[in-house]
Amino acid sequence: MSVGLLALLDDVVALTKVAAASLDDVAAQAAKAGAKAAGVVIDDAAVTPRYVVGFSPDRELPIVWRIARGSLINKLVFLLPAGLLLSAFAPWAITPLLTLGGLYLAYEGAEKIYESIVPHKAHAHEAAAGATAQDAQVLENQRVAGAIKTDFILSAEIMAITLSSLDADTVWARAVIMAVVAIGITVAVYGAVALIVKADDAGLALAQRRAGVLAAIGRGLVRGMPVFLKMLAVVGTAAMVWVGGGIIVHSLAHYGVSGPEHLIHEAAVAARGAVPALGGLLEWLVTAAGAGVVGLIAGFALIPLAGSVLAPAWRAIARVIPMRSKEA
């Protein structure tokens, strides 16, 4: 009896060691995948705050929560199982889907730039595309929906990078690692966004309730955050353009059109060699700028297409679907 109990305890200890090793492997691979996706994560954090700008302070955190919840649903409910299924049964479909996502990001970024250059024409384009808000609640819903759509594309890129970097043998291990990355990145991104959008409120509280250095810091936050948010909005728009352009460039190379990728890479390497002390930074800047040019070209080309073809077609489909549901 005692021998059997000792043998059982040995088995439990052995299983515990295997489980611990598995958890360590999951953590290591999740950290590795998260590091590879860091560029897209930064873009996601830069893009999101612009969807909150312009709302009353009491709506800021609820909006961030709605977007964060949508982001988790994007990653865990749609993208994780879709990625696993596609990688198992239709790996050829991943690149076309990512390309469509890249085109969407390029269009969104180019539309924001177009709006800043020619606001009257941009408003007319938005009205033609059905993007005019009627009241604050409609505007909030539109902003949240737009943020979740953009997050879907960025999340798809994050999940694709994660999936491509995994060494796990079983589908369950891949699923667990992807889930860990999805939850960790979402918490990090939207936690940072929440801190950013509420920093001015924290500064106001410091300025009113404290004295000396803390009060000065509070006043600095109150004065500086509007400027910082505007800068972040610019970075967010640029991020959509260069991430979208980067996806397009990689997709073109995947289908044999490798000229743009080689040209950008050679320019980045030349910039790195020209100033070795700033080599890594310059290489990244040139790569981002090259991808941004491609994203701008694609995005501006899509603006008339979206307003004249895609939006009318979508409205026609939206009208037909309710009619059929009423008939049923």
Backbone as numpy.savetxt, mean C-alpha at the origin, in Angstrom:
# Nx Ny Nz CAx CAy CAz Cx Cy Cz
4.51 -48.30 34.20 3.68 -47.10 34.20 4.55 -45.85 34.20
5.56 -45.80 35.09 6.43 -44.64 35.17 7.27 -44.50 33.91
7.71 -45.67 33.35 8.49 -45.62 32.11 7.64 -45.04 30.98
6.36 -45.48 30.91 5.46 -44.96 29.87 5.24 -43.46 30.03
5.12 -43.01 31.29 4.92 -41.59 31.53 6.15 -40.79 31.12
7.34 -41.30 31.45 8.58 -40.62 31.05 8.72 -40.55 29.53
8.35 -41.66 28.86 8.41 -41.66 27.40 7.45 -40.62 26.82
6.26 -40.53 27.42 5.29 -39.54 26.95 5.82 -38.12 27.15
6.45 -37.88 28.32 7.02 -36.56 28.58 8.13 -36.24 27.59
8.96 -37.24 27.27 10.01 -37.03 26.28 9.41 -36.64 24.93
8.32 -37.32 24.55 7.66 -36.99 23.28 7.12 -35.57 23.29
6.53 -35.19 24.43 5.99 -33.83 24.55 7.11 -32.79 24.42
8.24 -33.05 25.10 9.38 -32.14 25.02 9.89 -32.04 23.58
9.98 -33.20 22.91 10.46 -33.20 21.52 9.51 -32.41 20.62
8.21 -32.62 20.80 7.23 -31.88 19.99 7.30 -30.38 20.29
7.52 -30.04 21.55 7.63 -28.63 21.92 8.83 -27.99 21.25
9.96 -28.74 21.21 11.15 -28.20 20.54 10.90 -28.00 19.04
10.22 -28.97 18.42 9.89 -28.83 16.99 9.00 -27.63 16.76
7.98 -27.46 17.63 7.07 -26.33 17.50 7.81 -25.00 17.68
8.72 -24.96 18.67 9.49 -23.74 18.89 10.36 -23.41 17.69
11.00 -24.45 17.13 11.83 -24.25 15.94 10.97 -23.75 14.78
9.76 -24.31 14.65 8.86 -23.87 13.58 8.47 -22.41 13.77
8.18 -22.03 15.03 7.83 -20.64 15.30 8.99 -19.71 15.00
10.20 -20.14 15.38 11.39 -19.34 15.06 11.53 -19.18 13.55
11.29 -20.27 12.80 11.40 -20.21 11.34 10.35 -19.27 10.76
9.12 -19.35 11.30 8.05 -18.46 10.84 8.45 -17.00 11.10
8.95 -16.73 12.31 9.34 -15.36 12.65 10.47 -14.87 11.75
11.47 -15.73 11.52 12.61 -15.34 10.68 12.17 -15.06 9.25
11.34 -15.96 8.69 10.90 -15.76 7.31 9.96 -14.56 7.20
9.13 -14.35 8.22 8.24 -13.18 8.21 9.06 -11.89 8.24
10.11 -11.86 9.08 10.97 -10.69 9.15 11.68 -10.45 7.82
12.16 -11.54 7.20 12.84 -11.43 5.91 11.90 -10.89 4.84
10.69 -11.44 4.78 9.72 -11.00 3.78 9.29 -9.55 4.04
9.10 -9.20 5.32 8.72 -7.83 5.64 9.80 -6.84 5.25
11.07 -7.22 5.43 12.17 -6.34 5.03 12.18 -6.13 3.52
11.92 -7.21 2.75 11.90 -7.07 1.29 10.76 -6.18 0.82
9.67 -6.19 1.57 8.50 -5.38 1.19 8.55 -3.98 1.80
9.67 -3.62 2.43 9.75 -2.36 3.17 9.45 -1.16 2.28
9.91 -1.18 1.03 9.67 -0.05 0.14 8.20 0.19 -0.09
7.45 -0.87 -0.32 6.01 -0.73 -0.55 5.31 -0.32 0.75
5.81 -0.81 1.89 5.23 -0.44 3.19 5.37 1.06 3.41
6.53 1.61 3.11 6.75 3.06 3.25 5.79 3.82 2.34
5.64 3.34 1.11 4.70 3.98 0.19 3.28 3.95 0.76
2.88 2.82 1.34 1.54 2.68 1.93 1.35 3.69 3.05
2.35 3.83 3.91 2.25 4.77 5.03 2.20 6.22 4.54
2.88 6.50 3.42 2.88 7.86 2.89 1.58 8.19 2.18
0.99 7.19 1.53 -0.23 7.42 0.75 -1.43 7.66 1.64
-1.58 6.90 2.72 -2.83 6.86 3.48 -3.22 8.19 4.13
-2.31 8.96 4.77 -2.76 10.16 5.48 -3.50 11.16 4.60
-3.26 11.19 3.30 -3.93 12.18 2.46 -5.43 11.93 2.39
-5.86 10.69 2.68 -7.29 10.39 2.67 -8.00 10.93 3.90
-7.24 11.33 4.93 -7.82 11.82 6.18 -7.81 13.34 6.24
-6.98 13.99 5.42 -6.84 15.44 5.45 -8.18 16.09 5.08
-8.57 17.12 5.87 -9.78 17.86 5.55 -10.98 17.50 6.39
-10.88 16.43 7.20 -12.00 16.02 8.04 -11.83 16.59 9.45
-12.92 16.66 10.20 -12.87 17.15 11.58 -12.05 16.18 12.44
-11.39 16.69 13.50 -10.53 15.83 14.32 -11.22 14.59 14.87
-12.52 14.71 15.19 -13.20 13.56 15.78 -13.47 12.44 14.78
-13.29 12.71 13.47 -13.50 11.68 12.46 -12.18 11.06 11.99
-11.04 11.61 12.42 -9.77 11.14 11.89 -9.48 9.69 12.27
-9.52 9.38 13.56 -9.22 8.01 13.99 -10.26 7.00 13.49
-11.57 7.33 13.50 -12.52 6.38 12.91 -12.24 6.10 11.44
-11.82 7.12 10.70 -11.50 6.89 9.28 -10.28 5.99 9.14
-9.24 6.26 9.96 -8.04 5.41 9.92 -8.41 3.97 10.27
-9.29 3.79 11.27 -9.71 2.44 11.66 -10.46 1.75 10.52
-11.35 2.49 9.84 -12.09 1.89 8.72 -11.14 1.44 7.62
-10.14 2.27 7.34 -9.18 1.90 6.28 -8.32 0.72 6.73
-7.89 0.73 8.01 -7.07 -0.37 8.53 -7.84 -1.69 8.50
-9.12 -1.63 8.88 -9.95 -2.84 8.84 -10.09 -3.34 7.41
-10.32 -2.40 6.47 -10.38 -2.79 5.06 -9.08 -3.38 4.57
-7.96 -2.83 5.06 -6.65 -3.35 4.67 -6.45 -4.78 5.14
-6.85 -5.06 6.39 -6.74 -6.43 6.91 -7.62 -7.40 6.11
-8.82 -6.94 5.78 -9.71 -7.79 4.96 -9.08 -8.04 3.60
-8.52 -6.98 3.01 -7.83 -7.14 1.73 -6.79 -8.24 1.79
-5.94 -8.16 2.83 -4.79 -9.06 2.91 -5.20 -10.48 3.30
-6.02 -10.61 4.34 -6.28 -11.93 4.91 -7.42 -12.67 4.22
-8.46 -11.94 3.81 -9.64 -12.60 3.23 -9.49 -12.80 1.72
-8.90 -11.83 1.04 -8.82 -11.89 -0.42 -7.44 -12.28 -0.94
-6.42 -11.51 -0.54 -5.10 -11.66 -1.18 -4.36 -12.91 -0.72
-4.43 -13.24 0.57 -3.69 -14.42 1.05 -4.18 -15.70 0.37
-5.48 -16.03 0.45 -5.92 -17.26 -0.24 -5.76 -17.17 -1.75
-5.99 -15.98 -2.33 -5.83 -15.84 -3.78 -4.39 -16.07 -4.19
-3.44 -15.52 -3.41 -2.03 -15.72 -3.71 -1.62 -17.18 -3.63
-2.07 -17.87 -2.60 -1.75 -19.29 -2.45 -2.35 -20.12 -3.58
-3.61 -19.82 -3.94 -4.25 -20.57 -5.02 -3.60 -20.29 -6.38
-3.31 -19.02 -6.63 -2.69 -18.68 -7.91 -1.29 -19.28 -8.02
-0.53 -19.22 -6.93 0.83 -19.78 -6.98 0.80 -21.29 -7.18
-0.28 -21.94 -6.72 -0.38 -23.39 -6.86 -0.95 -23.82 -8.21
-1.96 -23.08 -8.72 -2.69 -23.55 -9.89 -2.57 -22.66 -11.12
-2.30 -21.37 -10.93 -2.22 -20.47 -12.09 -1.17 -19.39 -11.86
0.09 -19.79 -11.70 1.14 -18.79 -11.44 1.29 -17.77 -12.58
0.87 -18.17 -13.80 0.95 -17.26 -14.94 0.05 -16.04 -14.78
-0.99 -16.13 -13.92 -1.97 -15.04 -13.78 -1.49 -13.94 -12.83
-0.45 -14.21 -12.04 -0.03 -13.24 -11.02 0.49 -11.96 -11.67
1.34 -12.09 -12.68 1.93 -10.90 -13.31 0.88 -10.02 -13.99
-0.05 -10.57 -14.78 -1.09 -9.70 -15.36 -1.91 -8.95 -14.33
-2.25 -9.63 -13.22 -3.03 -8.97 -12.17 -2.24 -7.86 -11.51
-0.95 -8.11 -11.25 -0.11 -7.06 -10.67 0.06 -5.90 -11.65
0.12 -6.20 -12.94 0.23 -5.14 -13.94 -0.99 -4.24 -13.92
-2.18 -4.83 -13.84 -3.40 -4.04 -13.73 -3.36 -3.16 -12.48
-2.86 -3.72 -11.39 -2.73 -2.93 -10.16 -1.76 -1.78 -10.34
-0.65 -2.02 -11.01 0.32 -0.96 -11.27 -0.27 0.15 -12.12
-1.06 -0.23 -13.13 -1.72 0.77 -13.98 -2.71 1.60 -13.17
-3.42 0.95 -12.26 -4.38 1.68 -11.42 -3.66 2.69 -10.53
-2.56 2.27 -9.90 -1.79 3.19 -9.06 -1.25 4.36 -9.87
-0.73 4.08 -11.06 -0.20 5.14 -11.92 -1.31 6.12 -12.28
-2.49 5.61 -12.59 -3.63 6.47 -12.93 -4.03 7.34 -11.74
-4.13 6.73 -10.55 -4.51 7.49 -9.36 -3.51 8.61 -9.08
-2.22 8.30 -9.15 -1.21 9.32 -8.90 -1.22 10.41 -9.95
-1.33 10.02 -11.22 -1.34 11.00 -12.31 -2.57 11.90 -12.21
-3.69 11.34 -11.79 -4.92 12.14 -11.66 -4.74 13.21 -10.59
-4.06 12.87 -9.48 -3.81 13.86 -8.42 -2.90 14.98 -8.95
-1.89 14.62 -9.72 -0.99 15.63 -10.29 -1.76 16.50 -11.29
-2.59 15.88 -12.11 -3.41 16.60 -13.07 -4.33 17.58 -12.37
-4.89 17.17 -11.24 -5.77 18.03 -10.47 -5.04 19.25 -9.93
-3.78 19.08 -9.53 -3.01 20.20 -9.00 -2.57 21.17 -10.09
-2.43 20.66 -11.33 -1.98 21.51 -12.44 -3.14 22.26 -13.07
-4.21 21.55 -13.38 -5.39 22.16 -14.01 -6.63 21.77 -13.21
-6.87 22.42 -12.07 -7.94 21.99 -11.17 -9.33 22.00 -11.79
-9.65 22.98 -12.64 -11.00 23.05 -13.22 -11.27 21.86 -14.13
-10.29 21.56 -14.99 -10.45 20.41 -15.87 -10.47 19.11 -15.07
-9.68 19.08 -14.01 -9.65 17.87 -13.18 -10.99 17.64 -12.51
-11.62 18.72 -12.02 -12.94 18.57 -11.41 -13.96 18.09 -12.43
-13.84 18.59 -13.66 -14.75 18.12 -14.71 -14.53 16.64 -14.98
-13.24 16.23 -14.97 -12.94 14.81 -15.19 -13.51 13.96 -14.06
-13.37 14.42 -12.81 -13.90 13.67 -11.67 -15.43 13.56 -11.75
-16.08 14.66 -12.18 -17.53 14.62 -12.31 -17.94 13.63 -13.39
-17.18 13.60 -14.50 -17.47 12.64 -15.57 -17.26 11.22 -15.10
-16.29 11.04 -14.20 -16.01 9.70 -13.67 -16.89 9.35 -12.48
-17.78 10.26 -12.08 -18.70 9.99 -10.97 -18.08 10.12 -9.62
-17.11 11.06 -9.45 -16.37 11.15 -8.19 -16.74 12.38 -7.37
-17.86 13.04 -7.67 -18.23 14.24 -6.94 -19.01 13.88 -5.68
-18.57 14.37 -4.51 -19.25 14.07 -3.25 -20.39 15.05 -2.99
-21.47 14.57 -2.38 -22.64 15.40 -2.12 -22.60 15.99 -0.71
-22.09 15.28 0.28 -22.02 15.78 1.64 -20.84 15.15 2.35
-20.67 15.50 3.65 -19.49 15.05 4.39 -19.44 13.53 4.51
-20.60 12.90 4.77 -20.61 11.45 4.92 -20.30 10.75 3.61
-20.87 11.27 2.51 -20.57 10.70 1.19 -19.09 10.87 0.88
-18.55 12.06 1.19 -17.13 12.30 0.94 -16.27 11.34 1.76
-16.64 11.14 3.04 -15.88 10.21 3.88 -15.93 8.80 3.30
-17.11 8.37 2.89 -17.24 7.02 2.32 -16.42 6.88 1.05
-16.42 7.94 0.22 -15.64 7.90 -1.01 -14.15 7.85 -0.70
-13.71 8.66 0.28 -12.30 8.65 0.66 -11.88 7.28 1.18
-12.70 6.70 2.06 -12.38 5.39 2.63 -12.34 4.34 1.52
-13.34 4.37 0.63 -13.36 3.40 -0.47 -12.14 3.57 -1.36
-11.76 4.82 -1.65 -10.57 5.06 -2.47 -9.30 4.58 -1.79
-9.21 4.83 -0.47 -8.04 4.38 0.28 -7.94 2.86 0.29
-9.08 2.18 0.46 -9.06 0.71 0.51 -8.71 0.14 -0.86
-9.19 0.79 -1.94 -8.81 0.35 -3.29 -7.31 0.48 -3.50
-6.76 1.65 -3.12 -5.32 1.86 -3.26 -4.55 0.88 -2.39
-5.03 0.68 -1.15 -4.38 -0.27 -0.25 -4.39 -1.68 -0.85
-5.47 -2.03 -1.55 -5.55 -3.37 -2.14 -4.39 -3.61 -3.10
-4.09 -2.59 -3.92 -2.99 -2.74 -4.88 -1.65 -2.83 -4.15
-1.43 -1.93 -3.20 -0.17 -1.96 -2.45 -0.06 -3.25 -1.63
-1.17 -3.70 -1.05 -1.16 -4.95 -0.28 -0.89 -6.13 -1.19
-1.43 -6.10 -2.41 -1.16 -7.19 -3.36 0.33 -7.26 -3.67
0.96 -6.10 -3.81 2.41 -6.08 -4.06 3.16 -6.62 -2.84
2.75 -6.22 -1.64 3.38 -6.71 -0.42 3.26 -8.22 -0.31
2.05 -8.74 -0.55 1.81 -10.18 -0.43 2.55 -10.96 -1.52
2.64 -10.37 -2.72 3.38 -11.04 -3.80 4.87 -11.11 -3.47
5.42 -10.02 -2.94 6.83 -10.02 -2.53 7.05 -11.04 -1.42
6.13 -11.07 -0.46 6.23 -12.03 0.64 6.23 -13.45 0.11
5.26 -13.76 -0.77 5.14 -15.11 -1.31 6.38 -15.52 -2.08
6.94 -14.58 -2.84 8.11 -14.92 -3.67 9.37 -15.15 -2.85
9.39 -14.66 -1.60 10.60 -14.78 -0.79 10.56 -15.93 0.20
9.48 -16.72 0.19 9.33 -17.78 1.18 10.07 -19.04 0.78
10.63 -19.71 1.81 11.28 -21.00 1.61 10.47 -22.14 2.22
9.29 -21.83 2.74 8.48 -22.86 3.42 8.02 -23.93 2.43
8.00 -25.18 2.89 7.65 -26.30 2.01 6.15 -26.52 1.90
5.41 -26.30 2.99 3.99 -26.63 2.99 3.15 -25.37 2.79
1.94 -25.58 2.27 1.04 -24.46 2.04 0.61 -23.82 3.35
0.51 -24.63 4.42 0.11 -24.09 5.72 1.19 -23.18 6.30
2.43 -23.58 6.14 3.52 -22.72 6.63 3.55 -21.40 5.87
3.38 -21.47 4.54 3.34 -20.24 3.74 2.17 -19.35 4.17
1.02 -19.98 4.42 -0.15 -19.22 4.84 0.09 -18.51 6.17
0.69 -19.22 7.14 0.94 -18.63 8.46 1.92 -17.46 8.34
2.99 -17.65 7.58 3.99 -16.58 7.43 3.37 -15.36 6.75
2.58 -15.59 5.70 1.93 -14.47 5.01 0.95 -13.75 5.93
0.25 -14.51 6.77 -0.69 -13.89 7.72 0.06 -13.04 8.74
1.20 -13.55 9.24 2.01 -12.79 10.20 2.50 -11.49 9.58
3.00 -11.57 8.34 3.46 -10.37 7.64 2.31 -9.40 7.44
1.14 -9.91 7.01 -0.01 -9.05 6.74 -0.45 -8.29 7.99
-0.57 -9.01 9.10 -1.03 -8.37 10.34 0.03 -7.39 10.86
1.29 -7.82 10.86 2.36 -6.96 11.36 2.49 -5.67 10.57
2.45 -5.77 9.24 2.58 -4.59 8.40 1.38 -3.67 8.56
0.18 -4.24 8.63 -1.02 -3.41 8.79 -0.99 -2.64 10.10
-0.63 -3.32 11.19 -0.54 -2.65 12.49 0.51 -1.54 12.45
1.67 -1.82 11.84 2.75 -0.83 11.79 2.34 0.37 10.95
1.77 0.12 9.77 1.42 1.22 8.86 0.33 2.10 9.46
-0.76 1.48 9.89 -1.90 2.29 10.34 -1.72 2.81 11.76
-0.87 2.16 12.54 -0.47 2.75 13.81 0.31 4.04 13.58
1.24 4.00 12.61 2.01 5.21 12.27 1.11 6.29 11.71
0.16 5.90 10.86 -0.77 6.88 10.28 -1.60 7.55 11.38
-2.09 6.75 12.34 -2.88 7.31 13.44 -2.06 8.32 14.25
-0.79 7.98 14.51 0.07 8.92 15.24 0.29 10.20 14.46
0.46 10.07 13.15 0.70 11.25 12.31 -0.50 12.19 12.31
-1.70 11.62 12.09 -2.88 12.49 11.93 -3.33 13.09 13.27
-2.92 12.49 14.40 -3.32 13.03 15.70 -2.19 13.81 16.37
-1.06 13.98 15.69 0.08 14.67 16.30 -0.26 16.12 16.62
-1.06 16.77 15.76 -1.39 18.18 16.03 -2.29 18.30 17.26
-3.19 17.34 17.47 -4.02 17.37 18.68 -3.17 17.18 19.93
-2.19 16.27 19.84 -1.27 16.07 20.96 -0.47 17.35 21.22
-0.05 18.01 20.15 0.68 19.27 20.31 -0.16 20.35 20.96
-1.44 20.43 20.57 -2.33 21.42 21.17 -2.51 21.15 22.67
-2.65 19.88 23.02 -2.78 19.54 24.45 -1.53 19.92 25.23
-0.36 19.68 24.66 0.89 20.07 25.32 0.98 21.58 25.48
0.62 22.30 24.42 0.72 23.76 24.46 -0.22 24.37 25.50
-1.39 23.75 25.70 -2.38 24.31 26.62 -2.17 23.88 28.07
-1.61 22.67 28.28 -1.56 22.11 29.62 -0.16 22.05 30.22
0.86 22.35 29.44 2.23 22.29 29.95 2.91 23.63 29.75
4.10 23.76 30.34 4.86 24.99 30.22 6.28 24.66 29.80
7.02 25.69 29.44 8.43 25.53 29.11 8.66 24.77 27.82
9.59 23.82 27.89 10.00 23.08 26.69 8.84 22.28 26.09
8.06 21.62 26.95 6.94 20.80 26.46 5.92 21.67 25.73
5.64 22.85 26.26 4.70 23.75 25.59 5.26 24.20 24.25
6.55 24.47 24.21 7.18 24.88 22.94 7.11 23.75 21.91
7.35 22.51 22.37 7.23 21.36 21.47 5.80 21.24 20.94
4.84 21.45 21.83 3.43 21.40 21.43 3.11 22.44 20.38
3.57 23.67 20.58 3.32 24.73 19.59 3.99 24.40 18.27
5.18 23.81 18.35 5.88 23.41 17.12 5.10 22.36 16.35
4.51 21.39 17.09 3.71 20.36 16.43 2.47 20.96 15.76
1.80 21.87 16.47 0.59 22.49 15.92 0.92 23.25 14.64
2.03 23.99 14.65 2.38 24.77 13.47 2.97 23.92 12.35
3.68 22.87 12.75 4.40 22.09 11.74 3.61 20.99 11.08
2.60 20.42 11.76 1.89 19.27 11.21 1.13 19.57 9.92
0.45 20.72 9.77 -0.20 20.98 8.48 0.78 20.97 7.31
1.96 21.55 7.52 2.98 21.55 6.47 3.47 20.12 6.22
3.68 19.38 7.31 4.15 18.00 7.18 3.13 17.14 6.44
1.84 17.34 6.75 0.80 16.55 6.08 0.73 16.88 4.60
0.91 18.16 4.26 0.93 18.53 2.84 2.12 17.88 2.13
3.28 17.90 2.79 4.46 17.25 2.22 4.23 15.75 2.08
3.59 15.15 3.08 3.32 13.72 3.04 2.33 13.38 1.93
1.38 14.28 1.69 0.44 14.07 0.59 1.17 14.06 -0.75
2.15 14.96 -0.88 2.96 14.99 -2.11 3.75 13.70 -2.24
4.36 13.26 -1.13 5.12 12.01 -1.14 4.20 10.83 -1.47
2.97 10.84 -0.91 2.03 9.77 -1.19 1.65 9.69 -2.65
1.42 10.85 -3.27 1.10 10.87 -4.70 2.29 10.37 -5.52
3.48 10.86 -5.17 4.68 10.40 -5.88 4.88 8.90 -5.69
4.56 8.40 -4.48 4.72 6.98 -4.18 3.82 6.13 -5.08
2.57 6.58 -5.26 1.68 5.83 -6.14 2.22 5.76 -7.55
2.79 6.90 -8.01 3.31 6.94 -9.38 4.52 6.03 -9.53
5.48 6.11 -8.56 6.69 5.31 -8.77 6.48 3.83 -8.46
5.60 3.52 -7.50 5.31 2.10 -7.27 4.57 1.52 -8.46
3.55 2.26 -8.96 2.84 1.80 -10.16 3.77 1.66 -11.34
4.64 2.64 -11.55 5.60 2.56 -12.64 6.57 1.42 -12.47
7.00 1.17 -11.22 7.91 0.05 -10.98 7.27 -1.29 -11.31
5.98 -1.44 -10.95 5.28 -2.68 -11.29 5.18 -2.84 -12.80
4.88 -1.74 -13.50 4.76 -1.79 -14.96 6.10 -2.16 -15.59
7.19 -1.56 -15.10 8.52 -1.85 -15.64 8.87 -3.33 -15.47
8.63 -3.88 -14.26 8.94 -5.29 -14.02 8.05 -6.20 -14.85
6.80 -5.80 -15.05 5.89 -6.60 -15.86 6.33 -6.62 -17.32
6.75 -5.45 -17.82 7.24 -5.40 -19.20 8.46 -6.32 -19.37
9.37 -6.28 -18.38 10.55 -7.15 -18.45 10.15 -8.62 -18.42
9.12 -8.93 -17.63 8.65 -10.32 -17.54 8.16 -10.81 -18.90
7.58 -9.90 -19.69 7.05 -10.29 -21.00 8.04 -10.02 -22.13
9.30 -9.78 -21.78 10.34 -9.67 -22.80 10.70 -8.26 -23.22
9.97 -7.25 -22.72 10.31 -5.86 -23.04 11.17 -5.33 -21.90
12.45 -5.65 -21.96 13.35 -5.35 -20.84 14.11 -4.04 -20.99
13.88 -3.32 -22.10 14.60 -2.07 -22.33 14.46 -1.06 -21.22
13.22 -0.71 -20.79 13.07 0.28 -19.71 13.77 -0.15 -18.41
13.65 -1.43 -18.05 14.28 -1.90 -16.82 15.80 -1.79 -16.90
16.38 -2.20 -18.04 17.84 -2.11 -18.21 18.31 -0.66 -18.19
17.56 0.22 -18.85 17.94 1.63 -18.90 17.94 2.24 -17.50
16.88 1.97 -16.73 16.80 2.50 -15.37 17.91 1.92 -14.50
18.16 0.62 -14.64 19.20 -0.03 -13.83 20.58 0.55 -14.15
20.88 0.72 -15.44 22.19 1.27 -15.83 22.36 2.70 -15.32
21.30 3.51 -15.40 21.38 4.88 -14.89 21.59 4.88 -13.38
20.92 3.97 -12.67 21.07 3.90 -11.21 22.48 3.47 -10.82
23.02 2.49 -11.54 24.39 2.02 -11.25 25.40 3.13 -11.53
25.19 3.88 -12.63 26.09 4.99 -12.96 26.04 6.06 -11.88
24.84 6.35 -11.36 24.71 7.35 -10.30 25.40 6.87 -9.03
25.30 5.58 -8.75 25.96 5.02 -7.57 27.48 5.15 -7.68
27.99 4.88 -8.87 29.43 4.96 -9.06 29.96 6.38 -9.08
29.11 7.34 -9.47 29.55 8.73 -9.57 29.84 9.33 -8.19
29.02 8.98 -7.22 29.21 9.51 -5.85 29.14 8.32 -4.88
30.26 7.60 -4.70 30.23 6.39 -3.86 29.74 6.63 -2.44
30.01 7.82 -1.89 29.60 8.09 -0.51 28.08 8.09 -0.37
27.39 8.47 -1.42 25.92 8.49 -1.40 25.36 7.46 -2.38
26.16 6.41 -2.64 25.82 5.46 -3.69 24.46 4.83 -3.54
24.15 4.29 -2.36 22.88 3.60 -2.16 21.69 4.52 -2.32
21.81 5.73 -1.73 20.72 6.70 -1.82 20.49 7.13 -3.26
21.57 7.44 -3.97 21.44 7.88 -5.37 20.88 6.78 -6.25
21.32 5.55 -6.02 20.80 4.43 -6.81 19.29 4.30 -6.62
18.85 4.41 -5.36 17.41 4.31 -5.10 16.65 5.47 -5.73
17.19 6.70 -5.62 16.52 7.87 -6.17 16.37 7.77 -7.68
17.43 7.34 -8.36 17.37 7.22 -9.82 16.40 6.12 -10.23
16.42 5.00 -9.49 15.48 3.91 -9.78 14.04 4.38 -9.60
13.77 5.10 -8.48 12.42 5.61 -8.23 12.02 6.63 -9.28
12.97 7.50 -9.67 12.65 8.51 -10.68 12.34 7.87 -12.03
13.12 6.85 -12.41 12.86 6.15 -13.67 11.50 5.48 -13.67
11.18 4.80 -12.56 9.86 4.17 -12.44 8.76 5.23 -12.43
9.05 6.38 -11.82 8.07 7.46 -11.79 7.76 8.01 -13.17
8.77 8.13 -14.01 8.55 8.59 -15.39 7.62 7.63 -16.13
7.91 6.34 -16.00 7.05 5.33 -16.64 5.63 5.41 -16.08
5.52 5.57 -14.75 4.21 5.67 -14.13 3.44 6.90 -14.60
4.14 8.04 -14.74 3.48 9.25 -15.23 2.96 9.08 -16.66
3.78 8.50 -17.52 3.37 8.29 -18.91 2.12 7.41 -18.96
2.16 6.29 -18.22 1.02 5.38 -18.22 -0.20 6.04 -17.57
0.00 6.75 -16.46 -1.12 7.36 -15.74 -1.81 8.44 -16.54
-1.03 9.33 -17.16 -1.63 10.40 -17.96 -2.31 9.83 -19.21
-1.79 8.74 -19.74 -2.44 8.10 -20.89 -3.78 7.50 -20.50
-3.91 7.07 -19.24 -5.14 6.44 -18.78 -6.22 7.44 -18.38
-5.87 8.69 -18.11 -6.87 9.67 -17.66 -7.99 9.86 -18.67
-7.70 10.15 -19.95 -8.82 10.26 -20.90 -9.55 8.94 -21.11
-8.83 7.84 -21.06 -9.47 6.53 -21.22 -10.45 6.27 -20.10
-10.05 6.62 -18.85 -10.93 6.40 -17.70 -12.18 7.26 -17.78
-12.01 8.53 -18.18 -13.15 9.43 -18.23 -14.10 9.17 -19.38
-13.55 8.74 -20.53 -14.36 8.61 -21.74 -14.87 7.20 -21.99
-14.17 6.19 -21.46 -14.53 4.80 -21.78 -14.88 4.00 -20.53
-13.94 3.93 -19.59 -14.12 3.04 -18.45 -15.25 3.49 -17.52
-15.28 4.80 -17.18 -16.33 5.28 -16.27 -17.72 5.13 -16.87
-17.96 5.53 -18.15 -19.30 5.30 -18.72 -19.67 3.82 -18.76
-18.70 2.96 -19.08 -19.00 1.52 -19.12 -19.37 1.01 -17.74
-18.65 1.49 -16.71 -18.95 1.06 -15.34 -20.33 1.55 -14.90
-20.68 2.80 -15.25 -22.01 3.31 -14.90 -23.11 2.52 -15.60
-22.86 2.13 -16.85 -23.85 1.33 -17.57 -24.05 -0.02 -16.91
-22.94 -0.64 -16.49 -23.03 -1.93 -15.79 -23.76 -1.77 -14.47
-23.45 -0.67 -13.74 -24.09 -0.44 -12.44 -25.59 -0.22 -12.59
-26.01 0.38 -13.71 -27.44 0.58 -13.93 -28.15 -0.73 -14.28
-27.45 -1.59 -15.02 -28.05 -2.85 -15.46 -28.23 -3.81 -14.29
-27.23 -3.86 -13.41 -27.27 -4.82 -12.29 -28.46 -4.57 -11.36
-28.72 -3.31 -10.91 -29.90 -3.08 -10.07 -31.21 -3.43 -10.79
-31.29 -3.11 -12.10 -32.50 -3.43 -12.85 -32.77 -4.92 -12.85
-31.72 -5.70 -13.06 -31.89 -7.16 -13.08 -32.27 -7.69 -11.71
-31.68 -7.08 -10.64 -32.00 -7.54 -9.29 -33.45 -7.23 -8.95
-33.98 -6.07 -9.47 -35.38 -5.74 -9.22 -36.30 -6.69 -9.97
-35.90 -7.02 -11.23 -36.71 -7.96 -12.00 -36.79 -9.33 -11.35
-35.64 -9.74 -10.76 -35.60 -11.04 -10.09 -36.50 -11.03 -8.86
